[in-house]
Amino acid sequence: MEWGKIKTMFIYLFLVLNIVLASIYGYVVYKNQTELYQEKDEIVKSIQNEKIEIIEPLIKKDSLGYVNATIKSLAVPKEIKDNISYELETDNGIESLIVTLEKPITNINEKSYRDLLSNYSLTQIDKNAQFYFEGYDEKNKVIIFRQVIDSLVIYDNENATLKFYVDGNGDIKKYSYSILDSFQFEKTETIISHTQAVYSLYHNNLVPSNSRVTSVLGYYTRISKLSNQVLIPVWKIEVTHELSTETYYIDAINNKVLEQS
């Protein structure tokens, strides 16, 4: 009888203890969420007061995962046309195929040069690779395209880049490219929103007053010289203030700054 009473008492004690612990846990979670919401509200008000403009991104996703890829081995085509020459070049550990044409694809002064090069990249480079126009580096006279997977750009990776070179007459008769392939998509995870990424930068005093902030979802590689690449989902955040622009690559899964330029 005594042992039965003691056992019953212990059961009640454990029940009471579990209720107390659950109450404490619930209070802590509630307190943390309340503080988080209050901090968020303060940041939102501060951003509005400091006249910081945050532009909505064109592409939004709730979840993404890491992507494993390999650098594609390039080779000079077996059948070479008379008006085209090929050369394999390795520069700083990155292999590229350089193609030189006798006749220009287009001229940089043509209004439609961007569309013409985009179409050329779809039909003449690699049927399994897609590229996105990034911009024209007027100083170095190079037009840069970045490789795309699932509508998202692979940023700042020389192994996933197509470059068109502009000569002294503005003609484009030469280009080079490197490609990633054999993509393997890992399990998707919830990613942060573009506003969360911007709020983190603002919290760390990286977004000054009267700034204009743009956000684009894509992929980024910390080490781009390895044959096997791990592509990290990122928010590419550009903070423009007065005449300067700072670029940040934010890990969209862990909300960490991977690179600043």
N, C-alpha and C positions, 0 to 999 in steps of 0.2 A: 504493500500500500504506500509506504513512504517513498519508494523509488518511483512509483507511478505519479505521485504528486510532484516530485522533483522534476520528472521528465516533462510533465504538463507545464510546470512553471517555466522551464527553460524554453519550451516552445513559444509561450506567450512573450517571454523576454526577447527572443529572436524576432518575433513578429513586430513588437514595439520598436526594436532597434532598426529593422528594415524600414518601418514607416518613418522613423526619425531621419534616417539616412536619405530616403527618397525625398523627404521634405527639404532637407538641406541641399541636395543636388538640384531639385527644382528651383529653389531660391537662387542658387548660384547661377544656373542657366538663365533664369529670368533677369537677374541683375546684370549679367554680361551682355545679354541681348539689349536690355534697356540702355546700357552705356554705349553699346555699338550704334544703336539707332540715334542716340543723342549726339554722338561724335559725327555720324554721317550727316545729321541735320545741320550741325555747326559748320561742317565743311561745305555743304551745299549753299548755305547762306553766305559764307565767306567768299566762295567762288562767284556768286552773284554780285556781291558788294564790290569785289575787285574787278568786275567786268571781264571775266574770263569766258571766252566763247568756246564751247565744246561742240564740235561738228559730229552729227550722227554718221556712223559708218554705213556703207552700202551693204556689207555682208555681216550678218550676225549668226552665231551658232551657240547652242547651249552646252555642247560637249564636243571634245576632240581628243585624240590620243597621239602618242608618239608614233613616228613613222621611221622604220628602218629602210635604208636605201644603200645602193652600191654605185660607185662611179663606173659608168659605162666605158668599156674598152673600145676605143675608136681605131679605125683603120682607113687607109686610102682605098677608095673603090677600085675594084679590079678593072672595070671598064671606064676609061677616062676619055671624056670628050675633048676635042681639039682646042676648044676655046676656054677650057677650065683647067687650073692646076691645083694640086693638093699638097699639103705639107703637114706632117705631124710635129708638134712642138711641145716640149716640156719646159715650163717656166715655174720656178719655185715649187716644184713638186706637183704641178697641175698640168695635165696633158690636154692639149687642144688640137682640133683639126682646123687648119687654116685653108680657106678656099679663096682663090683669086680668079676673077672672071675677066674675059676680054672686053665684054660690053657691060656697061653699068646697069645695075638693077633699077636705079632711080637716081635723082639728084636731091640733095638736101634742101634746095630752094623750091622744089615741087611742094605744093600745098598738101598733096595726098601722099607724101613720102612715107609717113607713118603707116597708113593703111596698106600701101604697096609692100612694105617690109613685113608687116604682120601676115599678109597673105603668103608672102614668100617663105616665111618661117613655117607656115602650116604645110606647105606643099613640097618644099625643097630640102628641109633640114633632116627631120626624123619623124616618121609617121606616128610614132608612139610618144612624142614629146610636144608639149604646148608651151608657148612663150608669151610673156606679157611685156608690153612696152613700158620701160621705166623712165627713160628720158634721154636727152642728148647732152653729152658732155662737150660743150663747145670748145673749151680750152684744149682738150686732148683730141677733139674731132672724132669722138666715138659715140655711136648710138647703142644703148644698152637695153637688152631684153632679158627678163628673168624667167626661169622655168616655173611652170604652174602644175600643181597636182590638186585635183578636186576643187578647182576654181580658186585655190589659195596660192599666193606667190611664195617661192622659196627665196628669202631675202639674203643679200650680201654673201652669196656662196658662189665662188668662181667655178665650181664644178657643175653649176646649174645655170650657166650664163651663155647668152648669144650676143656677140658684138659685131656691129657693122662699122667699117672704117670709111671716113670721108676724106677724099683726096683734095688737093689744092684747088681743083675746079668745082668742088662740091659733089662730084660723082661718087657713087658707092659701088665699088667693084671688088671689094674684099671683105670677108667676114671670117670669124672664128667662133667655135663653140665647144662647150663641154657639157655632158649630160649625166644626170642621175637616172637610174632605173632600178628594176627589181624591188619595187616598193612593197613593204609589208607593214600593214596597219595594226598597231597594238590596240588593246581594249580602250574604248573611249572613257573619258572622265569629265566631270563637270568643270567648266572653265569659268573664269571671272568675266564680268561684262567690261566693256570699254570704259564705262564710268568708274568702276572699281579700280581699274588700272590708273586712270587719271587722278582719282582721289588719293591713291597711294603716292603718286609723284608729288601731288600738291602737299600732302602731309609731310613729305621730306623736303619741302621748300624748293622744288624743282620746276614749279609752274608760277612764274611771276605775274603780277597784275597786268591787265590789259593784253593778255595773251590769246592767241587763237590755237586751239588744240584739235588735231585730226587723228583718227585712229583707224588702222587697217589690220584685219586679221590675216595671219600668214604662218610661215614656218621659218625657223632659224636654226643654224648649227653653230655650236660653240667652237668646235674644232673641225675645220673644213678640209684638212689635208689628209685625213684618213680614208682608206678605200671603202670602209664601211661607215656610213653616216647615220646619225640619229637626229632626225628633224623634230624640233620642239615647237609645239603650237605657241605662237606669240601674238601679242598686240604690238604693232609698230606705231608708236606714238610720236608725233611731230609737234613740238611746242614752238610756235613762232611768236617772237617778241621783238617789236621794232623791226630791225633789219636782219636779225639772226634767227636761225632755226636749229634747235637741238632735237636729235632723234634718239628715242629710247626703245629697246626691245624688251618687252615685259613677258616673262613666262606666264602664259595664260592659265596654267594649271596651278602653279605655286605662288603666283603673284610676286615674282622677284625680278629685279632689273638684271638682264643678262649682258646687255651692252649699251653703251652710250656713245654717240658720235656727234 
